Amino acid sequence: MTSEQLQKIIINEIDLEGIPPDVVGVILVRLTKQAFQQCMLDTYDALAPDDQKEFKRLMAASDSIAVRAFIEEKLPAIDALSILATKKIIAQYKKLRHDLSPIPVQTVATPA
């Protein structure tokens, strides 16, 4: 999947309402980068040991066309794997956002 495709998934899954546009841009860039990294880790884990060695070699050579061809050959369901990896990152973001949301202040009634 492309970065743009990953961003579309992210935009559709998270609530960006009320967040300033410049902050939304930063959030999307960071989440997309994390999603891509998670995709690479999950791809590596899904490969057989011999294929993992070849994957490392191709990644070290920085040949993105060869990497993509290799992945598509070895993992025909790579798009589904990419979506799952992206949803993992989205779930982590939602949890973090929830955990960091302001704690509601309870008002204490004063005795009359």
Backbone as ProteinMPNN parsed JSONL, in Angstrom:
{"seq_chain_A": "MTSEQLQKIIINEIDLEGIPPDVVGVILVRLTKQAFQQCMLDTYDALAPDDQKEFKRLMAASDSIAVRAFIEEKLPAIDALSILATKKIIAQYKKLRHDLSPIPVQTVATPA", "coords_chain_A": {"N_chain_A": [[0.841, -1.182, 0.0], [0.349, 2.296, -0.552], [1.638, 5.358, 0.906], [-0.349, 7.272, 0.805], [-2.653, 5.702, 0.653], [-2.554, 4.462, 3.151], [-2.846, 6.721, 4.756], [-5.479, 7.477, 4.12], [-6.922, 5.401, 5.294], [-6.301, 5.894, 7.964], [-7.382, 8.502, 8.322], [-10.096, 7.933, 7.981], [-10.578, 6.402, 10.229], [-9.934, 7.733, 12.618], [-10.883, 10.348, 14.891], [-10.655, 13.555, 13.998], [-11.757, 15.919, 14.451], [-11.987, 19.231, 15.626], [-9.31, 19.538, 16.051], [-6.525, 21.544, 15.408], [-5.633, 22.367, 12.005], [-2.829, 22.312, 11.359], [-1.82, 20.668, 13.324], [-3.221, 18.353, 12.796], [-1.998, 17.635, 10.406], [0.592, 16.969, 11.304], [-0.034, 14.807, 12.986], [-1.077, 12.977, 11.098], [1.179, 12.528, 9.45], [2.968, 11.364, 11.283], [1.51, 9.107, 12.217], [1.166, 7.732, 9.812], [3.809, 7.14, 9.171], [4.432, 5.464, 11.345], [2.572, 3.435, 10.847], [3.524, 2.446, 8.422], [6.018, 1.453, 9.263], [5.132, -0.517, 11.046], [3.876, -2.174, 9.22], [6.099, -3.116, 7.794], [7.424, -4.566, 9.816], [5.465, -6.517, 10.435], [5.277, -7.737, 7.972], [7.83, -8.847, 7.691], [7.737, -10.67, 9.851], [5.806, -12.399, 8.87], [7.018, -13.774, 6.871], [8.801, -16.703, 5.722], [11.728, -18.155, 7.312], [14.004, -18.288, 5.459], [13.112, -16.533, 3.513], [12.983, -14.231, 4.998], [15.673, -13.561, 5.25], [16.293, -12.864, 2.606], [14.558, -10.718, 2.305], [15.671, -8.886, 4.15], [18.109, -8.458, 2.833], [17.266, -7.231, 0.447], [16.034, -4.961, 1.486], [18.243, -3.683, 2.635], [19.599, -3.019, 0.362], [18.074, -1.009, -0.569], [16.244, -1.1, -2.67], [13.376, -0.388, -3.711], [11.523, -1.231, -5.635], [12.228, -3.895, -6.147], [11.863, -4.903, -3.577], [9.091, -4.558, -3.239], [8.115, -6.242, -5.307], [9.109, -8.715, -4.429], [7.759, -8.986, -1.951], [5.078, -9.026, -2.823], [5.113, -11.399, -4.268], [5.716, -13.345, -2.322], [3.873, -12.879, -0.294], [0.809, -12.838, -0.997], [-1.425, -11.657, 0.174], [-0.727, -9.105, 1.013], [-1.858, -6.523, 1.107], [-4.039, -6.799, 2.841], [-2.639, -7.468, 5.139], [-1.269, -5.069, 5.51], [-3.383, -3.328, 6.05], [-4.298, -4.387, 8.49], [-2.009, -3.922, 10.063], [-1.964, -1.144, 10.029], [-4.346, -0.615, 11.354], [-3.649, -1.528, 13.882], [-1.878, 0.478, 14.715], [-3.611, 2.641, 14.704], [-5.373, 1.866, 16.733], [-3.623, 1.956, 18.916], [-3.08, 4.702, 18.93], [-5.658, 5.735, 19.468], [-6.075, 4.694, 22.029], [-3.999, 5.92, 23.47], [-4.727, 8.599, 23.106], [-7.16, 8.583, 24.435], [-6.307, 7.885, 27.026], [-4.836, 10.13, 27.643], [-6.671, 12.117, 27.671], [-8.353, 14.959, 29.095], [-8.989, 14.8, 32.581], [-12.165, 14.521, 33.936], [-13.492, 17.113, 35.917], [-14.841, 16.945, 39.019], [-17.474, 18.542, 40.584], [-17.713, 19.743, 43.828], [-20.181, 19.898, 46.132], [-20.731, 22.642, 48.183], [-21.304, 22.999, 51.648], [-24.295, 24.472, 52.788]], "CA_chain_A": [[0.0, 0.0, 0.0], [1.091, 3.553, -0.585], [1.442, 6.24, 2.065], [-1.655, 7.917, 0.634], [-3.679, 4.721, 1.01], [-2.515, 4.313, 4.609], [-3.42, 7.945, 5.334], [-6.939, 7.424, 3.955], [-7.431, 4.508, 6.343], [-6.147, 6.616, 9.234], [-8.366, 9.597, 8.354], [-11.43, 7.347, 8.144], [-10.701, 5.692, 11.498], [-9.737, 8.531, 13.826], [-11.643, 11.591, 14.991], [-9.753, 14.695, 13.927], [-12.572, 17.119, 14.639], [-11.571, 20.12, 16.697], [-7.853, 19.614, 16.123], [-6.05, 22.517, 14.418], [-5.138, 21.728, 10.774], [-1.392, 22.045, 11.368], [-1.617, 19.523, 14.212], [-3.74, 17.201, 12.041], [-0.942, 17.267, 9.465], [1.652, 16.294, 12.056], [-0.583, 13.52, 13.429], [-1.162, 12.086, 9.938], [2.526, 12.149, 9.027], [3.539, 10.441, 12.271], [0.773, 7.837, 12.217], [1.466, 7.054, 8.555], [5.165, 6.595, 9.315], [4.344, 4.32, 12.259], [1.837, 2.365, 10.163], [4.448, 1.856, 7.449], [7.001, 0.666, 10.011], [4.429, -1.704, 11.536], [3.69, -3.039, 8.039], [7.379, -3.776, 7.511], [7.653, -5.56, 10.869], [4.513, -7.612, 10.263], [5.665, -8.425, 6.738], [9.008, -9.655, 8.043], [7.291, -11.776, 10.703], [4.968, -13.325, 8.1], [7.853, -14.498, 5.918], [9.573, -17.875, 6.158], [13.095, -17.741, 7.671], [14.848, -18.027, 4.283], [12.595, -15.328, 2.867], [13.365, -13.097, 5.853], [17.048, -13.196, 4.873], [16.225, -12.164, 1.321], [13.885, -9.442, 2.579], [16.7, -8.021, 4.756], [19.081, -8.099, 1.8], [16.627, -6.27, -0.453], [15.839, -3.711, 2.227], [19.561, -3.062, 2.78], [19.965, -2.495, -0.955], [17.168, 0.132, -0.825], [15.609, -1.268, -3.983], [11.951, -0.467, -3.365], [10.794, -1.999, -6.653], [12.514, -5.311, -5.89], [11.215, -5.244, -2.298], [7.646, -4.679, -3.487], [7.895, -7.45, -6.11], [9.378, -9.853, -3.555], [6.665, -9.093, -0.984], [3.856, -9.449, -3.522], [5.268, -12.805, -4.641], [5.73, -14.195, -1.138], [2.691, -12.621, 0.537], [-0.244, -12.3, -1.867], [-2.398, -10.888, 0.956], [0.014, -8.019, 1.643], [-2.725, -5.377, 1.378], [-4.779, -7.106, 4.07], [-1.657, -7.363, 6.222], [-1.014, -3.633, 5.684], [-4.562, -2.748, 6.705], [-4.258, -4.822, 9.892], [-0.915, -3.212, 10.722], [-2.414, 0.249, 10.19], [-5.375, -0.591, 12.404], [-2.935, -1.652, 15.163], [-1.359, 1.803, 15.045], [-4.777, 3.47, 15.006], [-5.843, 1.46, 18.067], [-2.67, 2.506, 19.892], [-3.315, 6.153, 18.97], [-6.925, 5.984, 20.167], [-5.875, 4.405, 23.453], [-3.169, 6.995, 24.013], [-5.539, 9.824, 23.135], [-8.136, 8.411, 25.522], [-5.587, 7.912, 28.297], [-4.331, 11.478, 27.891], [-7.75, 13.107, 27.653], [-8.486, 15.611, 30.403], [-9.777, 14.12, 33.608], [-13.287, 15.387, 34.277], [-13.456, 17.688, 37.247], [-16.114, 16.805, 39.727], [-17.731, 19.681, 41.465], [-18.087, 19.339, 45.182], [-21.168, 20.839, 46.69], [-20.328, 23.229, 49.471], [-22.441, 22.998, 52.581], [-24.973, 25.776, 52.888]], "C_chain_A": [[0.883, 1.242, 0.0], [0.822, 4.347, 0.693], [0.067, 6.898, 2.002], [-2.784, 6.971, 1.02], [-3.726, 4.516, 2.523], [-3.138, 5.536, 5.283], [-4.94, 7.952, 5.226], [-7.565, 6.53, 5.023], [-7.4, 5.23, 7.686], [-7.206, 7.705, 9.363], [-9.77, 9.058, 8.608], [-11.654, 6.753, 9.534], [-10.567, 6.561, 12.745], [-10.526, 9.834, 13.743], [-10.663, 12.755, 15.041], [-10.494, 16.021, 14.12], [-12.062, 17.932, 15.821], [-10.069, 20.252, 16.858], [-7.391, 20.602, 15.049], [-5.426, 21.812, 13.207], [-3.637, 21.424, 10.784], [-1.06, 20.847, 12.25], [-2.11, 18.246, 13.529], [-2.669, 16.71, 11.069], [0.179, 16.496, 10.141], [1.189, 14.904, 12.484], [-0.599, 12.532, 12.259], [0.214, 11.628, 9.475], [3.101, 11.112, 9.987], [2.834, 9.086, 12.277], [1.049, 7.047, 10.94], [2.851, 6.412, 8.616], [5.151, 5.368, 10.225], [3.631, 3.147, 11.602], [2.741, 1.662, 9.158], [5.48, 0.976, 8.151], [6.369, -0.621, 10.55], [4.192, -2.687, 10.396], [4.97, -3.81, 7.73], [7.681, -4.861, 8.545], [6.74, -6.77, 10.701], [4.82, -8.422, 9.004], [6.834, -9.36, 7.017], [8.585, -10.882, 8.852], [6.495, -12.823, 9.929], [5.776, -14.166, 7.109], [8.512, -15.723, 6.554], [11.0, -17.426, 6.456], [14.018, -17.445, 6.486], [14.412, -16.753, 3.555], [12.908, -14.078, 3.693], [14.776, -12.622, 5.506], [17.064, -12.406, 3.571], [15.574, -10.789, 1.485], [14.879, -8.438, 3.176], [17.693, -7.538, 3.696], [18.509, -7.036, 0.86], [16.416, -4.917, 0.223], [17.167, -2.965, 2.365], [20.018, -2.435, 1.465], [19.113, -1.289, -1.346], [16.552, 0.092, -2.223], [14.113, -1.479, -3.767], [11.142, -1.27, -4.374], [10.996, -3.497, -6.428], [11.862, -5.769, -4.594], [9.732, -5.476, -2.527], [7.331, -5.963, -4.265], [8.076, -8.704, -5.258], [8.214, -10.069, -2.585], [5.393, -9.597, -1.658], [3.914, -10.912, -3.936], [5.097, -13.71, -3.43], [4.47, -14.065, -0.279], [1.579, -11.999, -0.314], [-1.269, -11.432, -1.119], [-1.739, -9.697, 1.654], [-0.877, -6.812, 1.945], [-3.545, -5.586, 2.648], [-3.87, -6.999, 5.285], [-1.366, -5.892, 6.534], [-2.18, -2.951, 6.399], [-4.572, -3.126, 8.182], [-3.17, -4.094, 10.676], [-1.312, -1.758, 10.989], [-3.455, 0.35, 11.289], [-4.764, -0.788, 13.793], [-2.46, -0.283, 15.629], [-2.51, 2.736, 15.413], [-5.297, 3.148, 16.404], [-4.925, 2.004, 19.158], [-2.87, 4.015, 20.043], [-4.585, 6.476, 19.759], [-6.776, 5.742, 21.669], [-5.068, 5.514, 24.107], [-3.964, 8.285, 24.132], [-6.567, 9.752, 24.262], [-7.459, 8.548, 26.876], [-5.106, 9.311, 28.651], [-5.422, 12.543, 27.892], [-7.901, 13.704, 29.047], [-9.395, 14.821, 31.343], [-10.936, 15.035, 33.974], [-13.19, 15.856, 35.735], [-14.823, 17.537, 37.865], [-16.297, 18.0, 40.631], [-18.212, 19.144, 42.801], [-19.045, 20.379, 45.721], [-20.667, 21.352, 48.036], [-21.54, 23.262, 50.381], [-23.023, 24.409, 52.713], [-25.053, 26.289, 54.29]], "O_chain_A": [[2.012, 1.227, 0.491], [-0.099, 4.043, 1.452], [-0.599, 7.06, 3.025], [-3.761, 7.388, 1.642], [-4.804, 4.41, 3.107], [-3.869, 5.404, 6.263], [-5.619, 8.393, 6.153], [-8.609, 6.86, 5.587], [-8.364, 5.178, 8.45], [-7.856, 7.818, 10.402], [-10.542, 9.653, 9.359], [-12.797, 6.615, 9.969], [-11.034, 6.176, 13.817], [-10.796, 10.347, 12.657], [-9.928, 12.916, 16.016], [-9.918, 17.099, 13.968], [-11.747, 17.387, 16.879], [-9.602, 21.002, 17.715], [-7.82, 20.506, 13.899], [-4.769, 20.782, 13.359], [-3.216, 20.387, 10.27], [-0.129, 20.096, 11.96], [-1.497, 17.188, 13.663], [-2.459, 15.505, 10.929], [0.658, 15.491, 9.615], [1.935, 13.933, 12.358], [-0.182, 11.383, 12.41], [0.395, 10.457, 9.142], [3.655, 10.101, 9.557], [3.485, 8.042, 12.334], [1.155, 5.822, 10.983], [3.04, 5.281, 8.169], [5.779, 4.354, 9.918], [4.033, 1.996, 11.775], [2.729, 0.436, 9.053], [5.781, -0.122, 7.684], [6.989, -1.683, 10.517], [4.297, -3.899, 10.587], [4.932, -5.006, 7.441], [8.139, -5.948, 8.193], [7.186, -7.912, 10.812], [4.643, -9.64, 8.979], [6.818, -10.526, 6.622], [9.021, -11.999, 8.571], [6.505, -14.001, 10.287], [5.273, -15.153, 6.572], [8.747, -15.766, 7.762], [11.448, -16.416, 5.912], [14.742, -16.45, 6.509], [15.241, -15.997, 3.048], [13.077, -12.992, 3.139], [15.039, -11.42, 5.473], [17.765, -11.402, 3.452], [16.002, -9.816, 0.865], [14.923, -7.28, 2.76], [18.066, -6.365, 3.665], [19.185, -6.065, 0.521], [16.596, -3.866, -0.393], [17.206, -1.743, 2.225], [20.739, -1.438, 1.463], [19.398, -0.622, -2.341], [16.368, 1.125, -2.867], [13.646, -2.613, -3.654], [10.169, -1.926, -4.0], [10.045, -4.274, -6.51], [11.363, -6.892, -4.512], [9.176, -6.473, -2.066], [6.395, -6.686, -3.924], [7.288, -9.644, -5.356], [7.74, -11.192, -2.416], [4.713, -10.48, -1.137], [2.89, -11.594, -3.956], [4.41, -14.729, -3.505], [4.054, -15.019, 0.379], [1.428, -10.778, -0.347], [-1.908, -10.57, -1.722], [-2.142, -9.32, 2.755], [-0.665, -6.139, 2.954], [-3.724, -4.658, 3.437], [-4.279, -6.501, 6.334], [-1.232, -5.519, 7.699], [-1.971, -2.094, 7.258], [-4.828, -2.277, 9.035], [-3.386, -3.696, 11.82], [-1.022, -1.215, 12.055], [-3.446, 1.301, 12.071], [-5.296, -0.277, 14.778], [-2.62, 0.075, 16.796], [-2.387, 3.535, 16.341], [-5.624, 4.053, 17.171], [-5.394, 2.459, 20.201], [-2.833, 4.541, 21.155], [-4.593, 7.369, 20.606], [-7.297, 6.508, 22.479], [-5.424, 5.992, 25.184], [-3.883, 8.982, 25.144], [-6.812, 10.74, 24.955], [-7.961, 9.236, 27.765], [-4.981, 9.644, 29.83], [-5.143, 13.726, 28.087], [-7.616, 13.05, 30.051], [-10.416, 14.263, 30.942], [-10.721, 16.205, 34.29], [-12.854, 15.092, 36.639], [-15.832, 17.953, 37.296], [-15.383, 18.41, 41.347], [-19.013, 18.212, 42.872], [-18.75, 21.574, 45.758], [-20.239, 20.585, 48.898], [-22.659, 23.52, 49.94], [-22.292, 25.399, 52.741], [-25.595, 27.369, 54.522]]}, "name": "protein", "num_of_chains": 1, "seq": "MTSEQLQKIIINEIDLEGIPPDVVGVILVRLTKQAFQQCMLDTYDALAPDDQKEFKRLMAASDSIAVRAFIEEKLPAIDALSILATKKIIAQYKKLRHDLSPIPVQTVATPA"}
